[in-house]
Amino acid sequence: MNAFTTEEFERNFKDLYKPLCLFALRFTGRIYDAEDIVQQVFVDVWDKKRHHYDRKSQIVFIS
């Protein structure tokens, strides 16, 4: 099992950033807070260097 590549991570970030910000906005009520939360989640995912890359698993983990 391989860790995800930089390209895969970037693709997921580009695909998921806006929808996740909109989702988080429902809870925070402030776009800046929602963006901070989503950015931190992506940083945490990257830092964990997950050993098993699976797009569906990454989406579930982030959600």
C-alpha positions in Angstrom: 0.0 0.0 0.0 1.4 3.4 -1.0 0.9 6.8 0.5 -0.9 9.2 -1.8 1.2 11.3 -4.2 1.5 15.0 -4.2 -0.5 15.1 -7.4 -3.4 13.1 -5.9 -3.4 15.3 -2.8 -3.5 18.4 -4.9 -6.3 17.1 -7.1 -8.4 16.2 -4.0 -7.7 19.6 -2.5 -8.8 21.4 -5.7 -11.9 19.2 -6.0 -13.0 19.2 -2.3 -11.9 22.6 -0.9 -14.9 24.7 -2.0 -17.5 22.1 -1.1 -16.0 21.5 2.3 -15.7 25.2 3.0 -19.4 25.6 2.2 -20.2 22.7 4.4 -18.1 24.1 7.3 -19.7 27.5 6.7 -23.1 26.0 7.8 -21.6 25.4 11.2 -19.3 28.4 11.6 -21.4 31.2 10.0 -18.1 32.9 8.9 -16.3 32.1 5.7 -12.9 32.8 7.2 -13.4 30.4 10.0 -14.7 27.7 7.6 -11.6 28.2 5.4 -9.3 27.9 8.3 -10.9 24.7 9.4 -10.8 23.1 6.0 -7.2 24.2 5.4 -6.2 22.7 8.8 -7.9 19.4 7.9 -5.9 19.2 4.7 -2.7 20.0 6.6 -3.5 17.2 9.1 -4.1 14.7 6.3 -0.9 15.7 4.6 1.1 15.5 7.9 -0.3 12.1 8.8 1.1 10.8 5.5 -1.5 8.2 5.4 -0.1 4.8 4.5 -3.1 3.7 2.4 -4.3 6.0 -0.3 -7.8 5.6 -1.4 -9.7 8.7 -2.6 -12.9 7.5 -1.0 -11.2 6.9 2.3 -9.6 10.4 2.1 -13.0 12.0 1.5 -14.5 10.1 4.4 -11.6 11.0 6.7 -12.0 14.7 5.7 -15.8 14.7 6.0 
